[in-house]
Amino acid sequence: MTAPFNIVVLAAGRGTRMVSDLPKVLHPLAGKSLLAHVLDSARQLDPLQICVVYGYGGDAVPNAIADTTIAWALQAEQLGTGHALMQALPHLADSGVTLILYGDVPLTQLETLRELSALAAQDSLALLTIELADPTGYGRIVRDTHGAVSSIVEHKDADAGLREIREINTGLMALPTHLLAGWLNRLSNDNAQREYYLTDIIGMAVADGVPVRTCSPRHEWEILGVNSKLQLAELERRYQLNTAQHLLVQGVTLYDPARIDVRGSLTCGREVVIDVNCVFEGSVVLADGVQIGANCVLRDVRVGAGTQIAAFSHIVEAELGADNHIGPFARIRPGSVLAAQVHVGNFVEVKNSQVDVGSKINHLSYVGDSTVGKRVNVGAGTITCNYDGANKHRTVIEDDVFIGSDTQLVAPVTVGKGATIGAGSTITKDAPAGELTLSRSKQLTINGWQRPVKKPKV
C-alpha cells in the first residue's frame, strides 16, 4: 500500500463529560496521552504530512506533544468535524489521499488504517464502518438497493426507521485530497446541531459519481473513543489486556493477565515470569529467566538474565545484572548499576550507586552515592551519610569489605580492600585496607540505678 500523503487528526474538543480542565486528548492512557497514541500510529504509516486540529486548551495540546514535524491548525470555535477539517486544508498537499483520524480514538490497529487508506488510493472515498448490537448515538450507514453507500445520517437527525440500522460510521475515513476542498466548500450547518458535518461529504461523493467503499476493523474496540472517565478506564483495561495477550503469545508467564499494567514498552526474553499487580513504565527490558514478584514497579530498567525481584520492590532508572536477588520491599533509585550476583534485600534503598559482583546489602540499609566493590557484605541498618546539608559526597567501599550492622559511613570516605568495620561504628575517616576499624563508646553499667516511675494520680 502506498502511504497516504496526508493524515489529519481531529483533536479540538473539550470533552465536557470528562469533568476536567485538561483537554480530552491529553488524558493519559497506559502512560501517555490519547493523542500521543494516535500520533504513534500515524507516524508508522509514514505520511508526508501530519496535521493536528486543536482547539480547547489552546497551546496546551501542541506544547504537550512538542513535535515540530507536525502541522498544527487551530479551530477557535468548535463548529463540527467538517469545520475542523476546513482548518487543516491549508496544510495539506493537494494530491494523493487524506486519512482522517480522531485524537480520542487511540486503539485503531495499523492493519485497519492501511486497509482503509488502500481503498481510498483507488480514487474513491473510503469509510471505516462496523455493525454494533447497540448503535445508539452513532451515525447510520444508509445503503441503496444495490448495497452501495448512499449517505450517513447522524443519530439525532435519524427517524425511527433509520435508527434500526446497525451499521455505523466510526468517523475514520480516507478520501482523495484533490476533491476535498470542493466538498468542504459545499457543507452546510442546516441540522439539529447547527454544525458542519464531515459525514455530509458522503452524499456529495455519491452525487459526484465517486465510489464510496467501506471496510471494517477486526475488533470492535478499535473504534471506541473516549468521552468520559468511565470510557477512559474501560479503554485502559482493554489496552492492558491486549498487551497481556501479546506477552502471553511471546511465552511470558503472567500469573493473572488481568492484573498487569504496561505504561510504555516491556521487552521480555524467554522464561520470564511476572506475578500480579506489577507496573512497568517507560522502557523496561527483562532478560531470559527473570522473575518479578507481586506488586512491583519498574520504570526505565534493564534486568539481567536469571534475576529475581521479590514482591513490593520499586526500581527506577537502574540497571540490574544477571542472577541478582532483589527485595522484597527493596527500592533501587536512579543512577544505580548492580553487577551480577548482587543481593539487595528487604527494606534496602540503593541510589546512584555502583555495586559490583557478589556483594550483599540484605537488610534495612541505605547506600547512596557510593561505589561498592566485589564480595562486600553490608550489615543491617548501615547507611552512607552522603549529604552534608548543602552538597552530596561519595562513599567508596573496596572489594571484600565486611561492614558490621548499624554502621554510619560519613562521606566522603573510603573503606579499603578487605577491611572490617565493627558493628555500631560511625566512620568519618578513611578505613585502612585489611584492618578492623571501629568507633564505640566504652560500655558502662551504673550500679543501683533506678528507672523512673510514674507518680500516682491524686
Secondary structure, DSSP 8 states (H G I E B T S, - for coil): ----SEEEEEE----GGG-SSS-GGGSEETTEEHHHHHHHHHHHT--SEEEEEE-TTTTHHHHHH--TTSEEEE-SS---HHHHHHHHGGGS-SSSEEEEEETT-----HHHHHHHHHHHTTTSEEEEEEE-S--TTS-EEEE-TTS-EEEEE-GGG--TTGGG--EEEEEEEEEEHHHHHHHHHT----STT----TTHHHHHHHHTT--EEEE--SSGGGG---SSHHHHHHHHHHHHHHHHHHHHHHT-EES-TTSEEEEEEEEE-TT-EE-TTEEEEEEEEE-TT-EE-TT-EEEEEEE-TT-EE-TT-EEEEEEE-TT-EE-SS-EE-TTEEE-TT-EEEET-EEES-EE-TT-EEEES-EEESEEE-TT-EE-TT-EEE-B-SS-B--EEE-TT-EE-SS-EEESSEEE-TT-EE-TT-EE-S-B-TTSEE---------TT----------
